[in-house]
Amino acid sequence: MTSAEFKKLIAEGIPSELPAFKFYDRNINHAPKRKEILNRAEKKLAIKNALRYFPEKFHLVLAKEFADELATYGRIYMYRFRPDYEIKARHIDDFPYRSRAAAAIMLMISNNLDINVAQHPHELITYGGNGAVFQNWAQYRLTMKYLSEMTDEQTLVIYSGHPLGLFPSPKDAPRVVVTNGMVIPNYSSQDHWEKFNALGVSQYGQMTAGSYMYIGPQGIVHGTTITLLNASRMISKSGDAQKSKLFLSSGLGGMSGAQPKAAGIAGIISVIAEINPKAIKTRHSQGWVDEVFSDLDSLVERVKEVTAAKKVTSVAYEGNIVDVWEKFADENIFVDLGSDQTSLHNPWSGGYYPAGLSFEESNSMMSEYPEKFKDEVRKSLRRQVVAINRHTSKGTYFFDYGNAFLLEASRAGGDVLKKDGEFKYPSYVQDIMGPMCFDYGFGPFRWVCCSNKPADLEVTDKIAIETLVALIKKSPDQIKQQMTDNIHWIKEAAKNRLVVGSQARILYADAEGRMEIASAFNDAISKGKISAPVVIGRDHHDVSGTDSPYRETSNIYDGSKFTADMAVQNVIGDSFRGATWVSLHNGGGVGWGEVINGGFGMMLDGTPETDSRLRMMLHWDVNNGIARRSWARNKEAMFTLKREMERTPGLKVTIPYIADDKLIEDALR
Ligand SMILES: NC(=O)c1ccc[n+]([C@@H]2O[C@H](COP(=O)([O-])OP(=O)(O)OC[C@H]3O[C@@H](n4cnc5c(N)ncnc54)[C@H](O)[C@@H]3O)[C@@H](O)[C@H]2O)c1
């Protein structure tokens, strides 16, 4: 297909003639059938809603087809309208546009739906089982059309994948504003999502799926490496005893699949159970996991060998994680670090496979007998907790990996609560990421080269290294470890060959690091050292972007962890400080109703105006959260904020006075 033909197809939007029917491609990884949730009247409404994207002349054919899709898959994806061209990141100028910023957004959307990047590309799901970019193919087509024709004085408004339209706006305004899954708080249960999504009026955007900021597995490998490295350091009694540690967890899916690779980079032996043979095959063929076992006795034998030899190896077990926890307890295998990364943010429709049932048995039970399936999930979680408790009583450090494991286990009646109602085990943010990274402002800064050329990525890597090496010289001791880890990461990044899809890179940086790196990129673009614009952004697993009481904000202890002011303020603040697009989501990571998170994207085009915008916006994007974390009395954040106020004129933030606990006890007596 020529470039002109591709541009024409993008600009076409909904085609004027019905495209050919598309057969279900069994070679592609598809979303599981969603549970049947709509009554007859609601099904009518869902079909009527779907038909409003199309002229009446199509309705006779499409009404029947959409009814079939709803009955077969539980959703109307409008498969027929999936384009025939390859959807992938291309050079920014290969997209048709009047606004270059809009073309950058098209590139990012295309990457999220790339067949080599997305988890269920035909269902427009990027990761996490239900992390949608759009609800259906009509929304994709219309959005791309709008982006191709919009100017720098319009903003495209997207409601949960639905492009509401273009509205006049100032040049400095975001070109796209996205909301995903925003509902009235009382209507935010898991079943509400199922219903609204089946009706075609809302979607679960996860974090970087519905905000167009996914960069393939690289982001998660980096985050998991940082987590495991710091967890391992934390439990090390004698300096660097890392190499002999054993990590047990589950999941080789979208994000969880990073565990064996990251453990290897961090020098840790890992055993990861995965029930889906396809997921194991993918990770094994990528070389992310070294060995695969489907028999528990052989697994035990191998684990004993590698732990005795202190040989850093990653092992996948094809089967249920519950069986491994139990077997290792029976066999007295000491697990140093334990976690779980099944998709428990989505427990009833394929996120968690209960013990005692095969993969296929679970898949049919969850749609045919959903109540029975729920019971099986709960039973399995209780069993898993009993086994984990046997390990932790012997000294295993178990942490929740932000997948709602402890939350769902407690709801299932599992023994994970202390007497005061708090969880027995910390989340990885409480002990590790919160105090060591987020409270100092370190988070998942990322960038994408819009030329789509590896040579540009190489230049950006060099610039990032030079910038961080210069910054570490004047960094306080408190953040030197994070700086060192990230300099090491970025030096090795190309070697780890983690680029899948767009030419992207991630590293953890604080406000100053992000601003200086972005500014240096902008300068290099203006001088032609980088051949095209660069998009900067982050995932939402960060300092300020996300209010999530069992994950990003689980180390907030002033009672405010169930509020979402920070995440909402963040998006509002980013939008008027220069972001190219912003997004605000309900759900993401831990589940619908359990988190509010926001993100941004900014196109760097080498102009001086962009330099002041990036400084203004990145400063807020990190320091909003630092200020909130400081107000919550987190000492690392108080330190960071005071340092920031010293160097930033105009920043004046309320600092908490710390009351003496004894004094309060006495007052209450
Ligand atoms: N990696 C991180 O840093 C991170 C951070 C925050 C949250 N999470 C959470 O981790 C979870 C996993 O994310 P994902 O993208 O990998 O999801 P995913 O659905 O792609 O992968 C989960 C995998 O777990 C497997 N599985 C489910 N139940 C199992 C069982 N009982 N035994 C063995 N395997 C089982 C599934 O087959 C699936 O492949 C999500 O809830 C996500 O929000 C991850």
Ligand as a Chemical Component Dictionary entry (heavy atoms), coordinates in Angstrom:
data_LIG
# 
_chem_comp.id                   LIG 
_chem_comp.type                 NON-POLYMER 
_chem_comp.pdbx_formal_charge   0 
_chem_comp.three_letter_code    LIG 
# 
loop_
_chem_comp_atom.comp_id 
_chem_comp_atom.atom_id 
_chem_comp_atom.alt_atom_id 
_chem_comp_atom.type_symbol 
_chem_comp_atom.charge 
_chem_comp_atom.model_Cartn_x 
_chem_comp_atom.model_Cartn_y 
_chem_comp_atom.model_Cartn_z 
_chem_comp_atom.pdbx_ordinal 
LIG N1  N1  N 0  4.015  -5.553  36.840 1  
LIG C1  C1  C 0  3.657  -4.489  37.498 2  
LIG O1  O1  O 0  4.474  -3.640  37.859 3  
LIG C2  C2  C 0  2.282  -4.288  37.837 4  
LIG C3  C3  C 0  2.022  -3.119  38.471 5  
LIG C4  C4  C 0  0.792  -2.918  38.890 6  
LIG C5  C5  C 0  -0.192 -3.844  38.673 7  
LIG N2  N2  N 1  0.044  -4.971  38.016 8  
LIG C6  C6  C 0  -1.064 -5.894  37.900 9  
LIG O2  O2  O 0  -0.662 -7.213  37.622 10 
LIG C7  C7  C 0  -1.748 -7.905  37.024 11 
LIG C8  C8  C 0  -1.272 -8.666  35.822 12 
LIG O3  O3  O 0  -1.118 -7.821  34.686 13 
LIG P1  P1  P 0  -0.918 -8.439  33.234 14 
LIG O4  O4  O 0  -0.883 -7.321  32.268 15 
LIG O5  O5  O -1 0.224  -9.372  33.252 16 
LIG O6  O6  O 0  -2.254 -9.250  33.035 17 
LIG P2  P2  P 0  -2.508 -10.502 32.118 18 
LIG O7  O7  O 0  -3.947 -10.799 32.258 19 
LIG O8  O8  O 0  -1.932 -10.275 30.782 20 
LIG O9  O9  O 0  -1.641 -11.664 32.800 21 
LIG C9  C9  C 0  -2.004 -12.365 33.961 22 
LIG C10 C10 C 0  -1.682 -13.827 33.720 23 
LIG O10 O10 O 0  -1.985 -14.568 34.883 24 
LIG C11 C11 C 0  -2.384 -15.868 34.459 25 
LIG N3  N3  N 0  -3.113 -16.504 35.551 26 
LIG C12 C12 C 0  -4.327 -16.150 36.047 27 
LIG N4  N4  N 0  -4.649 -16.913 37.080 28 
LIG C13 C13 C 0  -3.623 -17.775 37.266 29 
LIG C14 C14 C 0  -3.369 -18.791 38.214 30 
LIG N5  N5  N 0  -4.223 -19.054 39.213 31 
LIG N6  N6  N 0  -2.201 -19.473 38.126 32 
LIG C15 C15 C 0  -1.309 -19.207 37.135 33 
LIG N7  N7  N 0  -1.506 -18.242 36.215 34 
LIG C16 C16 C 0  -2.645 -17.522 36.283 35 
LIG C17 C17 C 0  -3.228 -15.606 33.238 36 
LIG O11 O11 O 0  -3.320 -16.744 32.400 37 
LIG C18 C18 C 0  -2.505 -14.434 32.593 38 
LIG O12 O12 O 0  -1.641 -14.843 31.549 39 
LIG C19 C19 C 0  -2.800 -6.864  36.710 40 
LIG O13 O13 O 0  -3.803 -6.893  37.695 41 
LIG C20 C20 C 0  -2.023 -5.594  36.754 42 
LIG O14 O14 O 0  -2.821 -4.488  37.015 43 
LIG C21 C21 C 0  1.273  -5.207  37.572 44 
# 
loop_
_chem_comp_bond.comp_id 
_chem_comp_bond.atom_id_1 
_chem_comp_bond.atom_id_2 
_chem_comp_bond.value_order 
_chem_comp_bond.pdbx_ordinal 
LIG N1  C1  SING 1  
LIG C1  O1  DOUB 2  
LIG C1  C2  SING 3  
LIG C2  C3  SING 4  
LIG C2  C21 DOUB 5  
LIG C3  C4  DOUB 6  
LIG C4  C5  SING 7  
LIG C5  N2  DOUB 8  
LIG N2  C6  SING 9  
LIG N2  C21 SING 10 
LIG C6  O2  SING 11 
LIG C6  C20 SING 12 
LIG O2  C7  SING 13 
LIG C7  C8  SING 14 
LIG C7  C19 SING 15 
LIG C8  O3  SING 16 
LIG O3  P1  SING 17 
LIG P1  O4  DOUB 18 
LIG P1  O5  SING 19 
LIG P1  O6  SING 20 
LIG O6  P2  SING 21 
LIG P2  O7  DOUB 22 
LIG P2  O8  SING 23 
LIG P2  O9  SING 24 
LIG O9  C9  SING 25 
LIG C9  C10 SING 26 
LIG C10 O10 SING 27 
LIG C10 C18 SING 28 
LIG O10 C11 SING 29 
LIG C11 N3  SING 30 
LIG C11 C17 SING 31 
LIG N3  C12 SING 32 
LIG N3  C16 SING 33 
LIG C12 N4  DOUB 34 
LIG N4  C13 SING 35 
LIG C13 C14 SING 36 
LIG C13 C16 DOUB 37 
LIG C14 N5  SING 38 
LIG C14 N6  DOUB 39 
LIG N6  C15 SING 40 
LIG C15 N7  DOUB 41 
LIG N7  C16 SING 42 
LIG C17 O11 SING 43 
LIG C17 C18 SING 44 
LIG C18 O12 SING 45 
LIG C19 O13 SING 46 
LIG C19 C20 SING 47 
LIG C20 O14 SING 48 
# 
